[in-house]
Amino acid sequence: MNFDGAEKIAAAILYEGYILYPYRPTAIKNRQRWNFGTLYPRVYAQAQRPEEPFRLVAECLVVADETASLDVRLRFLQLVRQEQSVPPLTDPSLAWDEAVERTSEHPDLRLSELLTSPLSLTVPATPELQIALTIAAQKLEDGACKLRLEVQNASPLPSGAEAKRDEALPASFVSAHLLLGITGGEFISLLDPAEAYRASVAACSQLGVFPVLVGEEPERSMMFCSPIILYDYPKIAPESAGDFFDGTEMDEMLTLRVLTLTDAEKQEMQNGDPRARRILERTEALTNDAMLKAHGIIRELRDIRGDAHDR
């Protein structure tokens, strides 16, 4: 399955909140990061009070015959400590965690085989990261097929249940999400299903993610299991010239704020995370015409008087 039509929105969610203004490693919010969709190693997560998440579960519906095949892509970030402090700083405690993308691909899974025997396997993403993946399918009375996917972080930790967060975080799946593709069938919207499938949609359960249709509307060959709530067929604003790692369409404000950083702050940003460096280079090279395109825009209008009258 070619996931190109979904990659842009998936990448935006992957890095949502990864590094935030003022994009410097010394900023508290960039030293103590918090991301959506973090799955901690199970041994650590279950020892916490309250328990931290270590798994995600996605259930969705497809209409397909048994010759159909499913493609599954799991992707997340691993935070890797950069021990060298950023010039002109000399305090090693100000080192930052840089993201490395990890992907686990599972193509051409036959629906007929999943209906008779669930797939359950443990996959090493790296020598220290272990993914436990289960995929099952069930035929429903309304003719749809229910898919259930579960991902667990089964990574071991030397300290086991006694591990601290600093030890668990590098072994965590950050911004974990799934991309699903179906060949020989189509997915059913969980937000706006046809009447015949409403009961089956209502019976679907989710944990940590929510599946929405992605790609070009009205195609139904791809589903994105997102760690944040989205609508079907989400899009990146065309006015956006590049990532700011903040999906709330504040590009103009963030551009202006970056340009007002002091020379020392810009130097730290330049020497820090390479993604922050690209933000600085892009904003400083921005033309007036490109800046004008960053203004907000009204995407649609509706008659609220008519809505009020209907109520």
C-alpha positions in Angstrom: 0.0 0.0 0.0 1.3 3.4 -1.0 0.7 5.6 2.1 1.9 8.8 0.4 -1.6 10.4 0.6 -1.5 10.1 4.4 2.1 10.7 5.2 1.9 14.5 5.6 -0.8 14.4 8.3 0.8 11.4 10.0 4.1 13.2 10.2 2.5 16.3 11.6 0.9 14.2 14.4 4.2 12.3 14.9 6.1 15.5 15.7 3.2 17.4 17.4 4.7 19.1 20.5 8.1 17.4 19.9 10.0 20.7 20.2 8.2 24.0 21.0 8.9 27.7 20.9 11.4 29.1 21.7 12.9 25.9 20.2 16.0 26.0 22.4 17.3 22.9 24.4 17.5 25.0 27.6 13.7 25.8 27.5 12.0 23.8 30.3 9.3 22.5 28.0 12.0 21.1 25.6 13.9 19.5 28.5 10.9 17.9 30.0 8.9 16.9 27.0 5.4 15.7 27.0 4.0 14.1 23.8 0.7 12.7 22.8 0.5 8.9 22.4 3.5 7.8 24.6 3.6 4.1 25.3 6.0 3.3 28.2 7.6 -0.1 28.7 5.0 -2.3 30.2 7.1 -3.3 33.2 7.6 0.4 34.1 4.0 1.5 33.2 2.2 -1.0 35.4 4.4 -0.1 38.4 3.3 3.5 38.4 0.4 4.9 40.4 -1.7 5.8 38.5 -0.7 3.3 35.8 0.9 4.8 32.7 -0.1 3.7 29.2 1.9 0.9 27.6 -0.5 -0.2 24.9 -2.9 1.1 22.2 -6.0 -0.7 20.8 -7.7 0.3 17.6 -10.9 -1.3 16.3 -12.4 -0.4 12.9 -14.6 -1.8 10.2 -14.0 -2.8 6.6 -16.2 -4.1 3.8 -14.3 -6.6 1.8 -14.3 -10.1 0.6 -11.8 -12.7 1.9 -9.4 -12.1 -1.0 -8.6 -8.6 0.5 -5.3 -7.8 2.1 -4.3 -5.4 4.9 -1.1 -3.3 5.2 -0.1 -2.1 8.6 2.4 0.5 9.5 3.3 1.3 13.1 5.4 4.4 13.6 6.7 6.3 16.7 9.6 8.4 17.9 12.4 7.2 20.2 14.0 9.9 22.2 17.8 9.6 22.2 19.8 11.6 24.7 22.4 13.9 23.1 25.0 14.1 25.8 27.1 16.9 24.4 26.0 20.2 25.8 25.1 23.0 23.4 27.7 25.8 23.0 28.3 28.1 24.8 26.8 26.0 27.6 29.0 23.7 29.6 26.4 22.1 32.0 25.7 18.5 30.7 22.3 18.5 32.5 21.2 20.8 29.7 21.6 18.1 27.1 18.4 17.3 25.1 16.6 14.3 23.7 16.6 14.1 20.0 13.9 12.1 18.2 14.7 9.1 15.9 11.8 7.7 13.8 11.1 4.0 14.2 8.8 2.1 11.8 7.5 -1.4 11.8 5.9 -2.5 8.5 3.5 -5.4 8.1 2.3 -5.6 4.4 0.0 -7.9 2.6 -1.8 -9.6 5.5 -4.6 -11.7 4.1 -7.9 -11.0 5.5 -9.0 -14.6 5.2 -6.1 -15.7 7.3 -6.8 -13.1 10.0 -10.4 -14.3 10.2 -9.3 -17.8 11.0 -6.2 -17.1 13.1 -5.2 -13.8 14.7 -1.6 -12.7 14.0 0.4 -12.3 17.2 4.1 -11.5 17.1 6.9 -9.7 18.9 9.0 -7.4 16.7 12.4 -5.9 17.6 12.3 -2.3 16.5 15.9 -1.9 17.7 18.0 -4.2 20.0 16.5 -2.4 23.1 12.9 -1.8 21.8 10.4 -4.7 21.6 6.9 -4.4 19.9 4.2 -6.9 20.8 1.6 -6.7 17.9 -1.7 -8.5 17.7 -4.1 -8.3 14.7 -7.4 -10.1 14.5 -10.5 -10.0 12.3 -14.1 -10.9 12.9 -17.0 -11.3 10.4 -20.2 -9.4 11.6 -23.8 -10.0 10.8 -24.2 -6.8 8.9 -21.6 -8.0 6.4 -18.7 -5.8 7.6 -15.5 -7.2 9.0 -14.2 -5.9 12.3 -10.5 -5.4 12.7 -8.8 -5.3 16.1 -5.2 -4.2 16.4 -3.3 -4.0 19.7 0.3 -2.7 20.1 2.2 -3.1 23.4 5.6 -1.8 24.4 7.3 -5.0 25.6 10.7 -3.4 25.9 12.8 -4.7 28.8 14.4 -2.4 31.3 17.5 -3.3 33.3 15.9 -2.0 36.5 12.5 -3.6 35.8 9.6 -2.3 37.8 12.0 -0.1 39.9 13.1 1.9 36.8 12.8 5.7 36.9 11.2 7.8 34.2 14.6 8.9 32.8 15.4 5.2 32.2 11.9 4.4 30.8 11.6 7.3 28.4 14.3 6.3 25.9 12.6 2.9 25.7 9.2 4.4 25.1 7.1 4.7 21.9 6.5 8.4 21.6 3.6 9.7 19.4 2.8 6.0 18.5 0.2 5.6 15.7 -0.9 3.2 13.0 -1.6 3.6 9.3 -3.9 0.9 7.8 -4.4 0.2 4.1 -6.9 -2.2 2.6 -6.6 -3.6 -0.9 -9.8 -5.2 -2.3 -12.1 -3.5 0.1 -12.9 -0.2 1.9 -13.0 1.1 5.4 -16.2 2.4 7.0 -16.1 5.8 8.6 -16.4 5.6 12.4 -17.6 9.3 12.5 -20.3 9.1 9.8 -21.1 5.5 9.0 -24.0 4.4 6.8 -27.1 3.5 8.8 -26.6 -0.3 8.2 -23.3 -0.2 10.1 -24.1 2.2 13.0 -24.6 -0.5 15.6 -21.3 -2.2 14.6 -19.5 1.2 14.8 -20.9 1.9 18.2 -19.6 -1.5 19.4 -16.0 -0.6 18.4 -13.6 0.2 21.3 -10.5 2.3 21.2 -7.6 2.8 23.7 -5.2 5.6 23.2 -6.0 6.2 19.5 -9.0 6.9 17.2 -9.2 5.7 13.6 -10.2 8.2 10.9 -10.2 8.0 7.1 -7.3 9.6 5.4 -6.2 10.3 1.8 -8.3 12.1 -0.8 -12.0 12.2 -0.2 -14.0 10.0 -1.0 -11.4 7.3 -1.1 -11.7 4.7 1.7 -8.6 2.6 1.3 -6.6 4.1 4.3 -7.3 4.6 8.0 -5.1 6.6 10.4 -5.2 5.5 14.0 -4.3 8.8 15.6 -3.3 9.6 19.2 -5.3 12.8 19.1 -8.9 13.3 17.9 -9.2 14.2 14.3 -12.0 14.3 11.7 -12.1 12.2 8.6 -9.7 13.3 5.8 -7.7 15.8 7.9 -5.4 18.1 5.9 -2.4 20.3 6.6 -3.2 24.0 6.0 -1.8 24.8 2.5 -0.7 28.2 3.9 1.9 26.4 6.1 5.4 26.7 4.7 6.8 24.1 7.0 6.7 22.4 10.4 6.5 24.4 13.6 5.5 21.2 15.6 2.3 23.0 16.6 -0.8 21.9 14.7 -3.0 24.8 15.7 -2.2 26.9 12.6 -0.2 29.6 14.4 2.5 29.8 11.7 2.4 33.6 11.4 2.7 34.2 15.1 5.5 31.6 15.5 7.4 33.0 12.5 7.3 36.5 14.1 8.4 35.2 17.5 11.3 33.2 16.0 12.5 36.3 14.2 12.5 38.4 17.4 14.8 35.9 19.2 18.2 37.4 20.3 21.3 36.5 18.5 22.4 34.3 21.4 19.0 32.5 21.4 19.2 32.0 17.7 22.7 30.6 18.1 21.5 28.1 20.6 18.6 27.2 18.4 21.1 26.8 15.5 23.3 24.4 17.5 20.4 22.4 19.0 18.0 20.0 17.4 18.4 19.8 13.6 14.7 20.3 13.2 14.8 23.5 15.2 17.7 24.6 13.0 15.6 24.1 9.9 12.8 26.3 11.4 15.3 29.1 11.9 16.8 28.8 8.4 13.3 28.8 6.9 11.9 31.7 8.8 15.0 33.9 8.2 14.8 33.2 4.5 11.0 33.9 4.3 9.9 36.4 1.6 7.3 39.1 2.1 4.9 37.3 -0.2 5.4 34.0 1.7 4.7 35.9 5.0 1.5 37.3 3.7 0.3 33.8 2.9 0.6 32.9 6.6 -2.4 35.1 7.5 -5.4 33.2 8.8 -8.2 32.3 6.4 -11.9 31.5 6.7 -12.3 28.0 5.3 -16.1 27.8 5.3 -19.2 29.6 6.3 -22.6 28.3 7.5 -25.9 30.0 8.2 -26.3 30.0 12.0 -29.7 31.7 11.7 -31.0 28.6 9.9 -29.4 26.4 12.5 -31.1 28.4 15.3 -34.4 28.3 13.5 -34.2 24.5 13.1 -33.7 24.1 16.9 
